[in-house]
Amino acid sequence: MNFQKDSIYASPIGEVSAFNFDETVVRVFPDMIQRSVPGYSAIISAIGLLAGRFAGEHSVCYDLGCSLGAATLSMRHQITASNCRIIAVDNSPAMVARFQEVLQKDQAKIPVEILCADIRELAIENASVVVLNFTLQFIPQADRFDFLQKIYQGLLPGGILILSEKLKFDDDRQQELQTQMHHVFKKAQGYSDLEISQKRTALDNVLIPETLAQHQNRLQQVGFSSAEVWFQYFNFASLIALK
């Protein structure tokens, strides 16, 4: 795949438009996500390991908001359960089209079905693993409870939800520190102050983060027996929710 370095926000933009997972973003997405999300590679690797542990025979693993399928491929290479398949879903036609190309070059045997759809409208059935890897934060807050409840209901007993999210903090000093350290991280990856500022403007009112407590409380309200953080790097975290 001919992916490029992310320079979308490298030059001044008169009026920064809302962030959109279009073809422009798809062309640079692997570079963008690696340089923007602290610990992204570790999270992707662990998703595969967790899927290898929890994927059940004759069950389905879901990658919801799959983008270019990094989590799907990680799961695909770790799952050993027989007659298990993966359903990967994204609402960006550009992402889905490019993921189809990526998948054709992958040699693992677990069947993968890629769908271009709104994950809120998807039927979740016979699931042993569900992955929401930096996806929930792009869903309207009013829809999040019902969406997670649908996931819980579609999970088999003993199933797992892996939820990775950018966090916000109730304490103002923590919020300022975590935000600053995320910017320090991105600058260390080669992003300029201009790029960081314009990207942040583009994501305003598009990516809506919540606190860890909000995530854990809602997960328990929909029925999960526990929801614990297994990974955190500044204001980015991943949780394991067990049914």
Secondary structure, DSSP 8 states (H G I E B T S, - for coil): -------TTSS--SS------SHHHHHHHHHHHHHHSTTHHHHHHHHHHHHHHH--TT-EEEEET-TT-HHHHHHHTT---TT-EEEEEES-HHHHHHHHHHHHT----S-EEEEES-GGG----SEEEEEEES-GGGS-HHHHHHHHHHHHHHEEEEEEEEEEEEB--SSHHHHHHHHHHHHHHHHHTT--HHHHHHHHHHHTTTS--B-HHHHHHHHHHHT-SEEEEEEEETTEEEEEEE-
